[in-house]
Amino acid sequence: MSAASPIDQIAERVERLLVRHEEVQRTNALLQEQVDALTRERDGLKSRLAAARTRLDVLLERLPAAPPNTEDSAGA
């Protein structure tokens, strides 16, 4: 069994690096899909929150003003 030539060693190393690069690219693409999905979910939740706040503001405006509490000021 002869030792691999330096060119063969370099070629083998380059092949391993190319395979690893492809794996990293696939992983990055999957992570980017997850980021995109979470961004859409976040935006949807922010929209729902804004709508809920608007509904609450409308309900609060419909409530009658609280009359002043005369018992506290009378010292009862």
N, CA, C and O atoms as a Tripos MOL2 file, in Angstrom:
@<TRIPOS>MOLECULE
protein
  304   303    76     0     0
PROTEIN
NO_CHARGES

@<TRIPOS>ATOM
      1 N           0.8450   -1.1610    0.0000 N.3       1 MET1
      2 CA          0.0000    0.0000    0.0000 C.3       1 MET1
      3 C           0.8970    1.2330    0.0000 C.2       1 MET1
      4 O           1.6530    1.4480    0.9470 O.2       1 MET1
      5 N           0.8180    2.0310   -1.0390 N.am      2 SER2
      6 CA          1.6580    3.2240   -1.1130 C.3       2 SER2
      7 C           0.9100    4.4160   -0.5400 C.2       2 SER2
      8 O          -0.3200    4.4700   -0.5470 O.2       2 SER2
      9 N           1.6700    5.3460   -0.0550 N.am      3 ALA3
     10 CA          1.0700    6.5570    0.5120 C.3       3 ALA3
     11 C           0.4960    7.3920   -0.6210 C.2       3 ALA3
     12 O           1.0490    7.4200   -1.7210 O.2       3 ALA3
     13 N          -0.6140    8.0720   -0.3520 N.am      4 ALA4
     14 CA         -1.2560    8.9010   -1.3690 C.3       4 ALA4
     15 C          -0.3620   10.0940   -1.6830 C.2       4 ALA4
     16 O           0.2960   10.6570   -0.8080 O.2       4 ALA4
     17 N          -0.3610   10.4560   -2.9540 N.am      5 SER5
     18 CA          0.4530   11.6010   -3.3610 C.3       5 SER5
     19 C          -0.1680   12.8860   -2.8120 C.2       5 SER5
     20 O          -1.3560   12.9100   -2.4900 O.2       5 SER5
     21 N           0.6160   13.9360   -2.7060 N.am      6 PRO6
     22 CA          0.0600   15.2100   -2.2090 C.3       6 PRO6
     23 C          -1.1210   15.6990   -3.0550 C.2       6 PRO6
     24 O          -2.0640   16.2810   -2.5200 O.2       6 PRO6
     25 N          -1.0730   15.4690   -4.3450 N.am      7 ILE7
     26 CA         -2.1780   15.8880   -5.2140 C.3       7 ILE7
     27 C          -3.4440   15.1000   -4.8540 C.2       7 ILE7
     28 O          -4.5340   15.6680   -4.7840 O.2       7 ILE7
     29 N          -3.2950   13.8010   -4.6290 N.am      8 ASP8
     30 CA         -4.4360   12.9700   -4.2440 C.3       8 ASP8
     31 C          -4.9990   13.4100   -2.8950 C.2       8 ASP8
     32 O          -6.2150   13.4530   -2.7100 O.2       8 ASP8
     33 N          -4.1260   13.7330   -1.9650 N.am      9 GLN9
     34 CA         -4.5580   14.1920   -0.6550 C.3       9 GLN9
     35 C          -5.3440   15.5080   -0.7750 C.2       9 GLN9
     36 O          -6.3760   15.6980   -0.1320 O.2       9 GLN9
     37 N          -4.8260   16.3990   -1.6100 N.am     10 ILE10
     38 CA         -5.5070   17.6840   -1.8170 C.3      10 ILE10
     39 C          -6.8570   17.4600   -2.4800 C.2      10 ILE10
     40 O          -7.8540   18.0690   -2.0910 O.2      10 ILE10
     41 N          -6.8900   16.5870   -3.4780 N.am     11 ALA11
     42 CA         -8.1440   16.3060   -4.1810 C.3      11 ALA11
     43 C          -9.1690   15.7120   -3.2250 C.2      11 ALA11
     44 O         -10.3420   16.0820   -3.2650 O.2      11 ALA11
     45 N          -8.7360   14.7970   -2.3710 N.am     12 GLU12
     46 CA         -9.6470   14.1930   -1.3950 C.3      12 GLU12
     47 C         -10.1770   15.2450   -0.4150 C.2      12 GLU12
     48 O         -11.3610   15.2680   -0.0770 O.2      12 GLU12
     49 N          -9.2750   16.0990    0.0200 N.am     13 ARG13
     50 CA         -9.6830   17.1700    0.9560 C.3      13 ARG13
     51 C         -10.6770   18.1240    0.2930 C.2      13 ARG13
     52 O         -11.6490   18.5430    0.9220 O.2      13 ARG13
     53 N         -10.4370   18.4670   -0.9720 N.am     14 VAL14
     54 CA        -11.3420   19.3550   -1.7000 C.3      14 VAL14
     55 C         -12.7120   18.6940   -1.8390 C.2      14 VAL14
     56 O         -13.7360   19.3550   -1.6690 O.2      14 VAL14
     57 N         -12.7390   17.4110   -2.1430 N.am     15 GLU15
     58 CA        -14.0150   16.6920   -2.2630 C.3      15 GLU15
     59 C         -14.7810   16.7120   -0.9430 C.2      15 GLU15
     60 O         -15.9900   16.9390   -0.9280 O.2      15 GLU15
     61 N         -14.0770   16.4760    0.1640 N.am     16 ARG16
     62 CA        -14.7510   16.5150    1.4730 C.3      16 ARG16
     63 C         -15.2800   17.9160    1.7690 C.2      16 ARG16
     64 O         -16.3770   18.0730    2.3050 O.2      16 ARG16
     65 N         -14.4980   18.9240    1.4190 N.am     17 LEU17
     66 CA        -14.9420   20.3010    1.6350 C.3      17 LEU17
     67 C         -16.1600   20.6310    0.7840 C.2      17 LEU17
     68 O         -17.0590   21.3330    1.2470 O.2      17 LEU17
     69 N         -16.2080   20.1410   -0.4420 N.am     18 LEU18
     70 CA        -17.3590   20.3790   -1.3080 C.3      18 LEU18
     71 C         -18.6130   19.7160   -0.7540 C.2      18 LEU18
     72 O         -19.6920   20.3080   -0.7720 O.2      18 LEU18
     73 N         -18.4720   18.5000   -0.2650 N.am     19 VAL19
     74 CA        -19.6140   17.7950    0.3360 C.3      19 VAL19
     75 C         -20.0890   18.5550    1.5590 C.2      19 VAL19
     76 O         -21.2890   18.7520    1.7500 O.2      19 VAL19
     77 N         -19.1500   18.9810    2.3830 N.am     20 ARG20
     78 CA        -19.5190   19.7270    3.5920 C.3      20 ARG20
     79 C         -20.1920   21.0570    3.2230 C.2      20 ARG20
     80 O         -21.1480   21.4730    3.8770 O.2      20 ARG20
     81 N         -19.6970   21.7090    2.1910 N.am     21 HIS21
     82 CA        -20.2830   22.9710    1.7380 C.3      21 HIS21
     83 C         -21.7370   22.7630    1.2940 C.2      21 HIS21
     84 O         -22.6030   23.5780    1.6100 O.2      21 HIS21
     85 N         -22.0000   21.6890    0.5720 N.am     22 GLU22
     86 CA        -23.3610   21.3820    0.1390 C.3      22 GLU22
     87 C         -24.2720   21.1120    1.3500 C.2      22 GLU22
     88 O         -25.4260   21.5400    1.3700 O.2      22 GLU22
     89 N         -23.7500   20.4080    2.3420 N.am     23 GLU23
     90 CA        -24.5270   20.1460    3.5550 C.3      23 GLU23
     91 C         -24.8610   21.4450    4.2720 C.2      23 GLU23
     92 O         -25.9840   21.6380    4.7390 O.2      23 GLU23
     93 N         -23.8840   22.3270    4.3550 N.am     24 VAL24
     94 CA        -24.1060   23.6100    5.0320 C.3      24 VAL24
     95 C         -25.1210   24.4400    4.2520 C.2      24 VAL24
     96 O         -25.9590   25.1130    4.8530 O.2      24 VAL24
     97 N         -25.0560   24.4010    2.9360 N.am     25 GLN25
     98 CA        -26.0280   25.1420    2.1310 C.3      25 GLN25
     99 C         -27.4440   24.6090    2.3460 C.2      25 GLN25
    100 O         -28.3870   25.3920    2.4690 O.2      25 GLN25
    101 N         -27.6000   23.2890    2.3930 N.am     26 ARG26
    102 CA        -28.9220   22.7010    2.6410 C.3      26 ARG26
    103 C         -29.4290   23.0820    4.0270 C.2      26 ARG26
    104 O         -30.5930   23.4470    4.1930 O.2      26 ARG26
    105 N         -28.5550   22.9940    5.0110 N.am     27 THR27
    106 CA        -28.9330   23.3770    6.3750 C.3      27 THR27
    107 C         -29.3390   24.8380    6.4240 C.2      27 THR27
    108 O         -30.3310   25.1890    7.0620 O.2      27 THR27
    109 N         -28.5820   25.6860    5.7580 N.am     28 ASN28
    110 CA        -28.8940   27.1110    5.7340 C.3      28 ASN28
    111 C         -30.2430   27.3620    5.0760 C.2      28 ASN28
    112 O         -31.0120   28.2000    5.5480 O.2      28 ASN28
    113 N         -30.5390   26.6540    4.0030 N.am     29 ALA29
    114 CA        -31.8260   26.8190    3.3250 C.3      29 ALA29
    115 C         -32.9760   26.4110    4.2480 C.2      29 ALA29
    116 O         -34.0030   27.0880    4.2950 O.2      29 ALA29
    117 N         -32.8080   25.3080    4.9790 N.am     30 LEU30
    118 CA        -33.8440   24.8700    5.9210 C.3      30 LEU30
    119 C         -34.0350   25.8890    7.0400 C.2      30 LEU30
    120 O         -35.1620   26.1910    7.4310 O.2      30 LEU30
    121 N         -32.9320   26.4130    7.5470 N.am     31 LEU31
    122 CA        -33.0320   27.4180    8.6030 C.3      31 LEU31
    123 C         -33.6980   28.6920    8.0870 C.2      31 LEU31
    124 O         -34.4720   29.3270    8.8030 O.2      31 LEU31
    125 N         -33.3980   29.0620    6.8480 N.am     32 GLN32
    126 CA        -34.0140   30.2550    6.2760 C.3      32 GLN32
    127 C         -35.5220   30.0590    6.1240 C.2      32 GLN32
    128 O         -36.2940   30.9920    6.3440 O.2      32 GLN32
    129 N         -35.9430   28.8490    5.7500 N.am     33 GLU33
    130 CA        -37.3760   28.5530    5.6750 C.3      33 GLU33
    131 C         -38.0310   28.7040    7.0480 C.2      33 GLU33
    132 O         -39.1350   29.2360    7.1620 O.2      33 GLU33
    133 N         -37.3450   28.2350    8.0820 N.am     34 GLN34
    134 CA        -37.8850   28.3670    9.4320 C.3      34 GLN34
    135 C         -37.9780   29.8310    9.8460 C.2      34 GLN34
    136 O         -38.9650   30.2490   10.4520 O.2      34 GLN34
    137 N         -36.9570   30.6030    9.5210 N.am     35 VAL35
    138 CA        -36.9760   32.0330    9.8390 C.3      35 VAL35
    139 C         -38.1340   32.7070    9.1190 C.2      35 VAL35
    140 O         -38.8480   33.5170    9.7100 O.2      35 VAL35
    141 N         -38.3210   32.3780    7.8500 N.am     36 ASP36
    142 CA        -39.4220   32.9670    7.0800 C.3      36 ASP36
    143 C         -40.7780   32.6040    7.6910 C.2      36 ASP36
    144 O         -41.6620   33.4530    7.8030 O.2      36 ASP36
    145 N         -40.9330   31.3450    8.0810 N.am     37 ALA37
    146 CA        -42.1960   30.9020    8.6800 C.3      37 ALA37
    147 C         -42.4390   31.6220   10.0070 C.2      37 ALA37
    148 O         -43.5550   32.0600   10.2810 O.2      37 ALA37
    149 N         -41.4020   31.7420   10.8230 N.am     38 LEU38
    150 CA        -41.5500   32.4230   12.1010 C.3      38 LEU38
    151 C         -41.8130   33.9110   11.9070 C.2      38 LEU38
    152 O         -42.5410   34.5190   12.6920 O.2      38 LEU38
    153 N         -41.2350   34.4970   10.8820 N.am     39 THR39
    154 CA        -41.4820   35.9110   10.5880 C.3      39 THR39
    155 C         -42.9410   36.1120   10.2040 C.2      39 THR39
    156 O         -43.5840   37.0600   10.6540 O.2      39 THR39
    157 N         -43.4600   35.2130    9.3680 N.am     40 ARG40
    158 CA        -44.8830   35.3060    8.9940 C.3      40 ARG40
    159 C         -45.7680   35.1290   10.2240 C.2      40 ARG40
    160 O         -46.7480   35.8540   10.3960 O.2      40 ARG40
    161 N         -45.4250   34.1620   11.0830 N.am     41 GLU41
    162 CA        -46.2130   33.9370   12.2890 C.3      41 GLU41
    163 C         -46.1650   35.1680   13.1930 C.2      41 GLU41
    164 O         -47.1920   35.5920   13.7230 O.2      41 GLU41
    165 N         -44.9830   35.7360   13.3680 N.am     42 ARG42
    166 CA        -44.8520   36.9370   14.1970 C.3      42 ARG42
    167 C         -45.6860   38.0820   13.6480 C.2      42 ARG42
    168 O         -46.3820   38.7670   14.3970 O.2      42 ARG42
    169 N         -45.6160   38.2870   12.3400 N.am     43 ASP43
    170 CA        -46.3780   39.3690   11.7210 C.3      43 ASP43
    171 C         -47.8810   39.1510   11.8870 C.2      43 ASP43
    172 O         -48.6310   40.0990   12.1200 O.2      43 ASP43
    173 N         -48.3110   37.9020   11.7640 N.am     44 GLY44
    174 CA        -49.7240   37.5840   11.9710 C.3      44 GLY44
    175 C         -50.1570   37.8540   13.4010 C.2      44 GLY44
    176 O         -51.2390   38.3920   13.6370 O.2      44 GLY44
    177 N         -49.3110   37.4810   14.3550 N.am     45 LEU45
    178 CA        -49.6250   37.7190   15.7610 C.3      45 LEU45
    179 C         -49.6510   39.2120   16.0730 C.2      45 LEU45
    180 O         -50.4990   39.6750   16.8370 O.2      45 LEU45
    181 N         -48.7260   39.9640   15.4850 N.am     46 LYS46
    182 CA        -48.7250   41.4160   15.6920 C.3      46 LYS46
    183 C         -50.0020   42.0340   15.1330 C.2      46 LYS46
    184 O         -50.5660   42.9510   15.7310 O.2      46 LYS46
    185 N         -50.4530   41.5350   13.9930 N.am     47 SER47
    186 CA        -51.6800   42.0410   13.3920 C.3      47 SER47
    187 C         -52.8830   41.7220   14.2720 C.2      47 SER47
    188 O         -53.7500   42.5700   14.4820 O.2      47 SER47
    189 N         -52.9310   40.4930   14.7840 N.am     48 ARG48
    190 CA        -54.0290   40.1110   15.6720 C.3      48 ARG48
    191 C         -54.0140   40.9380   16.9540 C.2      48 ARG48
    192 O         -55.0680   41.3280   17.4560 O.2      48 ARG48
    193 N         -52.8190   41.2060   17.4830 N.am     49 LEU49
    194 CA        -52.6980   42.0200   18.6840 C.3      49 LEU49
    195 C         -53.2130   43.4350   18.4260 C.2      49 LEU49
    196 O         -53.9410   43.9890   19.2490 O.2      49 LEU49
    197 N         -52.8450   44.0120   17.3020 N.am     50 ALA50
    198 CA        -53.3050   45.3580   16.9700 C.3      50 ALA50
    199 C         -54.8290   45.3900   16.8450 C.2      50 ALA50
    200 O         -55.4730   46.3280   17.3140 O.2      50 ALA50
    201 N         -55.4000   44.3710   16.2150 N.am     51 ALA51
    202 CA        -56.8540   44.3090   16.0700 C.3      51 ALA51
    203 C         -57.5200   44.1660   17.4370 C.2      51 ALA51
    204 O         -58.5410   44.8040   17.6950 O.2      51 ALA51
    205 N         -56.9550   43.3350   18.3150 N.am     52 ALA52
    206 CA        -57.5250   43.1470   19.6520 C.3      52 ALA52
    207 C         -57.4400   44.4470   20.4510 C.2      52 ALA52
    208 O         -58.3730   44.8020   21.1720 O.2      52 ALA52
    209 N         -56.3240   45.1480   20.3180 N.am     53 ARG53
    210 CA        -56.1950   46.4340   21.0290 C.3      53 ARG53
    211 C         -57.2420   47.4270   20.5390 C.2      53 ARG53
    212 O         -57.8330   48.1610   21.3320 O.2      53 ARG53
    213 N         -57.4650   47.4430   19.2430 N.am     54 THR54
    214 CA        -58.4740   48.3470   18.6840 C.3      54 THR54
    215 C         -59.8500   47.9980   19.2330 C.2      54 THR54
    216 O         -60.6060   48.8870   19.6240 O.2      54 THR54
    217 N         -60.1790   46.7100   19.2660 N.am     55 ARG55
    218 CA        -61.4780   46.2990   19.8110 C.3      55 ARG55
    219 C         -61.6110   46.6830   21.2830 C.2      55 ARG55
    220 O         -62.6700   47.1380   21.7160 O.2      55 ARG55
    221 N         -60.5380   46.5010   22.0480 N.am     56 LEU56
    222 CA        -60.5760   46.8760   23.4590 C.3      56 LEU56
    223 C         -60.7510   48.3820   23.6290 C.2      56 LEU56
    224 O         -61.5110   48.8270   24.4890 O.2      56 LEU56
    225 N         -60.0570   49.1600   22.8200 N.am     57 ASP57
    226 CA        -60.2060   50.6170   22.8980 C.3      57 ASP57
    227 C         -61.6460   51.0280   22.6190 C.2      57 ASP57
    228 O         -62.1850   51.9100   23.2880 O.2      57 ASP57
    229 N         -62.2700   50.3870   21.6300 N.am     58 VAL58
    230 CA        -63.6700   50.6990   21.3060 C.3      58 VAL58
    231 C         -64.5680   50.3370   22.4940 C.2      58 VAL58
    232 O         -65.4540   51.1090   22.8610 O.2      58 VAL58
    233 N         -64.3400   49.1690   23.0890 N.am     59 LEU59
    234 CA        -65.1460   48.7610   24.2430 C.3      59 LEU59
    235 C         -64.9420   49.6960   25.4270 C.2      59 LEU59
    236 O         -65.8990   50.0400   26.1210 O.2      59 LEU59
    237 N         -63.7070   50.1080   25.6600 N.am     60 LEU60
    238 CA        -63.4390   51.0180   26.7720 C.3      60 LEU60
    239 C         -64.1110   52.3700   26.5580 C.2      60 LEU60
    240 O         -64.5840   52.9900   27.5100 O.2      60 LEU60
    241 N         -64.1510   52.8160   25.3340 N.am     61 GLU61
    242 CA        -64.8130   54.0920   25.0450 C.3      61 GLU61
    243 C         -66.3200   54.0030   25.2800 C.2      61 GLU61
    244 O         -66.9600   55.0050   25.5990 O.2      61 GLU61
    245 N         -66.8810   52.8230   25.1270 N.am     62 ARG62
    246 CA        -68.3320   52.6430   25.3080 C.3      62 ARG62
    247 C         -68.7260   52.5640   26.7780 C.2      62 ARG62
    248 O         -69.9010   52.7240   27.1090 O.2      62 ARG62
    249 N         -67.7690   52.3220   27.6600 N.am     63 LEU63
    250 CA        -68.0830   52.2350   29.0820 C.3      63 LEU63
    251 C         -68.4310   53.6230   29.6110 C.2      63 LEU63
    252 O         -67.8220   54.6170   29.2180 O.2      63 LEU63
    253 N         -69.4140   53.6790   30.5040 N.am     64 PRO64
    254 CA        -69.7380   54.9810   31.0930 C.3      64 PRO64
    255 C         -68.6160   55.4320   32.0260 C.2      64 PRO64
    256 O         -67.8960   54.6140   32.5990 O.2      64 PRO64
    257 N         -68.4860   56.7210   32.1600 N.am     65 ALA65
    258 CA        -67.4720   57.2590   33.0710 C.3      65 ALA65
    259 C         -67.8680   56.8930   34.4840 C.2      65 ALA65
    260 O         -69.0500   56.9300   34.8260 O.2      65 ALA65
    261 N         -66.9020   56.5400   35.3070 N.am     66 ALA66
    262 CA        -67.1880   56.1530   36.6810 C.3      66 ALA66
    263 C         -67.5180   57.4080   37.4870 C.2      66 ALA66
    264 O         -66.7860   58.3960   37.4260 O.2      66 ALA66
    265 N         -68.6060   57.3720   38.2320 N.am     67 PRO67
    266 CA        -68.9430   58.5310   39.0600 C.3      67 PRO67
    267 C         -67.9400   58.6660   40.1900 C.2      67 PRO67
    268 O         -67.3610   57.6690   40.6220 O.2      67 PRO67
    269 N         -67.7250   59.8790   40.6760 N.am     68 PRO68
    270 CA        -66.7840   60.0300   41.7840 C.3      68 PRO68
    271 C         -67.2910   59.2820   42.9960 C.2      68 PRO68
    272 O         -68.4920   59.2650   43.2640 O.2      68 PRO68
    273 N         -66.3990   58.6740   43.7160 N.am     69 ASN69
    274 CA        -66.7560   57.8920   44.8950 C.3      69 ASN69
    275 C         -66.8950   58.8350   46.0870 C.2      69 ASN69
    276 O         -65.9020   59.3520   46.5990 O.2      69 ASN69
    277 N         -68.1190   59.0520   46.5180 N.am     70 THR70
    278 CA        -68.3850   60.0010   47.6040 C.3      70 THR70
    279 C         -68.1040   59.3890   48.9590 C.2      70 THR70
    280 O         -67.8980   60.1240   49.9250 O.2      70 THR70
    281 N         -68.0880   58.0720   49.0680 N.am     71 GLU71
    282 CA        -67.8430   57.4240   50.3590 C.3      71 GLU71
    283 C         -66.4260   57.6640   50.8310 C.2      71 GLU71
    284 O         -66.1980   57.8710   52.0230 O.2      71 GLU71
    285 N         -65.4510   57.6400   49.8980 N.am     72 ASP72
    286 CA        -64.0560   57.8310   50.2860 C.3      72 ASP72
    287 C         -63.8310   59.2460   50.7970 C.2      72 ASP72
    288 O         -63.0910   59.4470   51.7600 O.2      72 ASP72
    289 N         -64.4530   60.2130   50.1700 N.am     73 SER73
    290 CA        -64.2260   61.6030   50.5630 C.3      73 SER73
    291 C         -65.0130   61.9670   51.8240 C.2      73 SER73
    292 O         -64.6750   62.9370   52.5030 O.2      73 SER73
    293 N         -66.0580   61.2000   52.1420 N.am     74 ALA74
    294 CA        -66.8580   61.4930   53.3300 C.3      74 ALA74
    295 C         -66.2260   60.9600   54.5990 C.2      74 ALA74
    296 O         -66.6490   61.3230   55.6970 O.2      74 ALA74
    297 N         -65.2420   60.1210   54.4750 N.am     75 GLY75
    298 CA        -64.5560   59.5710   55.6390 C.3      75 GLY75
    299 C         -65.3600   58.5150   56.3530 C.2      75 GLY75
    300 O         -65.2380   58.3650   57.5680 O.2      75 GLY75
    301 N         -66.1660   57.7910   55.6410 N.am     76 ALA76
    302 CA        -67.0490   56.8010   56.2550 C.3      76 ALA76
    303 C         -66.3230   55.6110   56.7320 C.2      76 ALA76
    304 O         -66.9350   54.6890   57.2720 O.2      76 ALA76
@<TRIPOS>BOND
     1     1     2 1
     2     2     3 1
     3     3     4 2
     4     3     5 am
     5     5     6 1
     6     6     7 1
     7     7     8 2
     8     7     9 am
     9     9    10 1
    10    10    11 1
    11    11    12 2
    12    11    13 am
    13    13    14 1
    14    14    15 1
    15    15    16 2
    16    15    17 am
    17    17    18 1
    18    18    19 1
    19    19    20 2
    20    19    21 am
    21    21    22 1
    22    22    23 1
    23    23    24 2
    24    23    25 am
    25    25    26 1
    26    26    27 1
    27    27    28 2
    28    27    29 am
    29    29    30 1
    30    30    31 1
    31    31    32 2
    32    31    33 am
    33    33    34 1
    34    34    35 1
    35    35    36 2
    36    35    37 am
    37    37    38 1
    38    38    39 1
    39    39    40 2
    40    39    41 am
    41    41    42 1
    42    42    43 1
    43    43    44 2
    44    43    45 am
    45    45    46 1
    46    46    47 1
    47    47    48 2
    48    47    49 am
    49    49    50 1
    50    50    51 1
    51    51    52 2
    52    51    53 am
    53    53    54 1
    54    54    55 1
    55    55    56 2
    56    55    57 am
    57    57    58 1
    58    58    59 1
    59    59    60 2
    60    59    61 am
    61    61    62 1
    62    62    63 1
    63    63    64 2
    64    63    65 am
    65    65    66 1
    66    66    67 1
    67    67    68 2
    68    67    69 am
    69    69    70 1
    70    70    71 1
    71    71    72 2
    72    71    73 am
    73    73    74 1
    74    74    75 1
    75    75    76 2
    76    75    77 am
    77    77    78 1
    78    78    79 1
    79    79    80 2
    80    79    81 am
    81    81    82 1
    82    82    83 1
    83    83    84 2
    84    83    85 am
    85    85    86 1
    86    86    87 1
    87    87    88 2
    88    87    89 am
    89    89    90 1
    90    90    91 1
    91    91    92 2
    92    91    93 am
    93    93    94 1
    94    94    95 1
    95    95    96 2
    96    95    97 am
    97    97    98 1
    98    98    99 1
    99    99   100 2
   100    99   101 am
   101   101   102 1
   102   102   103 1
   103   103   104 2
   104   103   105 am
   105   105   106 1
   106   106   107 1
   107   107   108 2
   108   107   109 am
   109   109   110 1
   110   110   111 1
   111   111   112 2
   112   111   113 am
   113   113   114 1
   114   114   115 1
   115   115   116 2
   116   115   117 am
   117   117   118 1
   118   118   119 1
   119   119   120 2
   120   119   121 am
   121   121   122 1
   122   122   123 1
   123   123   124 2
   124   123   125 am
   125   125   126 1
   126   126   127 1
   127   127   128 2
   128   127   129 am
   129   129   130 1
   130   130   131 1
   131   131   132 2
   132   131   133 am
   133   133   134 1
   134   134   135 1
   135   135   136 2
   136   135   137 am
   137   137   138 1
   138   138   139 1
   139   139   140 2
   140   139   141 am
   141   141   142 1
   142   142   143 1
   143   143   144 2
   144   143   145 am
   145   145   146 1
   146   146   147 1
   147   147   148 2
   148   147   149 am
   149   149   150 1
   150   150   151 1
   151   151   152 2
   152   151   153 am
   153   153   154 1
   154   154   155 1
   155   155   156 2
   156   155   157 am
   157   157   158 1
   158   158   159 1
   159   159   160 2
   160   159   161 am
   161   161   162 1
   162   162   163 1
   163   163   164 2
   164   163   165 am
   165   165   166 1
   166   166   167 1
   167   167   168 2
   168   167   169 am
   169   169   170 1
   170   170   171 1
   171   171   172 2
   172   171   173 am
   173   173   174 1
   174   174   175 1
   175   175   176 2
   176   175   177 am
   177   177   178 1
   178   178   179 1
   179   179   180 2
   180   179   181 am
   181   181   182 1
   182   182   183 1
   183   183   184 2
   184   183   185 am
   185   185   186 1
   186   186   187 1
   187   187   188 2
   188   187   189 am
   189   189   190 1
   190   190   191 1
   191   191   192 2
   192   191   193 am
   193   193   194 1
   194   194   195 1
   195   195   196 2
   196   195   197 am
   197   197   198 1
   198   198   199 1
   199   199   200 2
   200   199   201 am
   201   201   202 1
   202   202   203 1
   203   203   204 2
   204   203   205 am
   205   205   206 1
   206   206   207 1
   207   207   208 2
   208   207   209 am
   209   209   210 1
   210   210   211 1
   211   211   212 2
   212   211   213 am
   213   213   214 1
   214   214   215 1
   215   215   216 2
   216   215   217 am
   217   217   218 1
   218   218   219 1
   219   219   220 2
   220   219   221 am
   221   221   222 1
   222   222   223 1
   223   223   224 2
   224   223   225 am
   225   225   226 1
   226   226   227 1
   227   227   228 2
   228   227   229 am
   229   229   230 1
   230   230   231 1
   231   231   232 2
   232   231   233 am
   233   233   234 1
   234   234   235 1
   235   235   236 2
   236   235   237 am
   237   237   238 1
   238   238   239 1
   239   239   240 2
   240   239   241 am
   241   241   242 1
   242   242   243 1
   243   243   244 2
   244   243   245 am
   245   245   246 1
   246   246   247 1
   247   247   248 2
   248   247   249 am
   249   249   250 1
   250   250   251 1
   251   251   252 2
   252   251   253 am
   253   253   254 1
   254   254   255 1
   255   255   256 2
   256   255   257 am
   257   257   258 1
   258   258   259 1
   259   259   260 2
   260   259   261 am
   261   261   262 1
   262   262   263 1
   263   263   264 2
   264   263   265 am
   265   265   266 1
   266   266   267 1
   267   267   268 2
   268   267   269 am
   269   269   270 1
   270   270   271 1
   271   271   272 2
   272   271   273 am
   273   273   274 1
   274   274   275 1
   275   275   276 2
   276   275   277 am
   277   277   278 1
   278   278   279 1
   279   279   280 2
   280   279   281 am
   281   281   282 1
   282   282   283 1
   283   283   284 2
   284   283   285 am
   285   285   286 1
   286   286   287 1
   287   287   288 2
   288   287   289 am
   289   289   290 1
   290   290   291 1
   291   291   292 2
   292   291   293 am
   293   293   294 1
   294   294   295 1
   295   295   296 2
   296   295   297 am
   297   297   298 1
   298   298   299 1
   299   299   300 2
   300   299   301 am
   301   301   302 1
   302   302   303 1
   303   303   304 2
@<TRIPOS>SUBSTRUCTURE
     1 MET1         2 RESIDUE 1 A MET
     2 SER2         6 RESIDUE 1 A SER
     3 ALA3        10 RESIDUE 1 A ALA
     4 ALA4        14 RESIDUE 1 A ALA
     5 SER5        18 RESIDUE 1 A SER
     6 PRO6        22 RESIDUE 1 A PRO
     7 ILE7        26 RESIDUE 1 A ILE
     8 ASP8        30 RESIDUE 1 A ASP
     9 GLN9        34 RESIDUE 1 A GLN
    10 ILE10       38 RESIDUE 1 A ILE
    11 ALA11       42 RESIDUE 1 A ALA
    12 GLU12       46 RESIDUE 1 A GLU
    13 ARG13       50 RESIDUE 1 A ARG
    14 VAL14       54 RESIDUE 1 A VAL
    15 GLU15       58 RESIDUE 1 A GLU
    16 ARG16       62 RESIDUE 1 A ARG
    17 LEU17       66 RESIDUE 1 A LEU
    18 LEU18       70 RESIDUE 1 A LEU
    19 VAL19       74 RESIDUE 1 A VAL
    20 ARG20       78 RESIDUE 1 A ARG
    21 HIS21       82 RESIDUE 1 A HIS
    22 GLU22       86 RESIDUE 1 A GLU
    23 GLU23       90 RESIDUE 1 A GLU
    24 VAL24       94 RESIDUE 1 A VAL
    25 GLN25       98 RESIDUE 1 A GLN
    26 ARG26      102 RESIDUE 1 A ARG
    27 THR27      106 RESIDUE 1 A THR
    28 ASN28      110 RESIDUE 1 A ASN
    29 ALA29      114 RESIDUE 1 A ALA
    30 LEU30      118 RESIDUE 1 A LEU
    31 LEU31      122 RESIDUE 1 A LEU
    32 GLN32      126 RESIDUE 1 A GLN
    33 GLU33      130 RESIDUE 1 A GLU
    34 GLN34      134 RESIDUE 1 A GLN
    35 VAL35      138 RESIDUE 1 A VAL
    36 ASP36      142 RESIDUE 1 A ASP
    37 ALA37      146 RESIDUE 1 A ALA
    38 LEU38      150 RESIDUE 1 A LEU
    39 THR39      154 RESIDUE 1 A THR
    40 ARG40      158 RESIDUE 1 A ARG
    41 GLU41      162 RESIDUE 1 A GLU
    42 ARG42      166 RESIDUE 1 A ARG
    43 ASP43      170 RESIDUE 1 A ASP
    44 GLY44      174 RESIDUE 1 A GLY
    45 LEU45      178 RESIDUE 1 A LEU
    46 LYS46      182 RESIDUE 1 A LYS
    47 SER47      186 RESIDUE 1 A SER
    48 ARG48      190 RESIDUE 1 A ARG
    49 LEU49      194 RESIDUE 1 A LEU
    50 ALA50      198 RESIDUE 1 A ALA
    51 ALA51      202 RESIDUE 1 A ALA
    52 ALA52      206 RESIDUE 1 A ALA
    53 ARG53      210 RESIDUE 1 A ARG
    54 THR54      214 RESIDUE 1 A THR
    55 ARG55      218 RESIDUE 1 A ARG
    56 LEU56      222 RESIDUE 1 A LEU
    57 ASP57      226 RESIDUE 1 A ASP
    58 VAL58      230 RESIDUE 1 A VAL
    59 LEU59      234 RESIDUE 1 A LEU
    60 LEU60      238 RESIDUE 1 A LEU
    61 GLU61      242 RESIDUE 1 A GLU
    62 ARG62      246 RESIDUE 1 A ARG
    63 LEU63      250 RESIDUE 1 A LEU
    64 PRO64      254 RESIDUE 1 A PRO
    65 ALA65      258 RESIDUE 1 A ALA
    66 ALA66      262 RESIDUE 1 A ALA
    67 PRO67      266 RESIDUE 1 A PRO
    68 PRO68      270 RESIDUE 1 A PRO
    69 ASN69      274 RESIDUE 1 A ASN
    70 THR70      278 RESIDUE 1 A THR
    71 GLU71      282 RESIDUE 1 A GLU
    72 ASP72      286 RESIDUE 1 A ASP
    73 SER73      290 RESIDUE 1 A SER
    74 ALA74      294 RESIDUE 1 A ALA
    75 GLY75      298 RESIDUE 1 A GLY
    76 ALA76      302 RESIDUE 1 A ALA
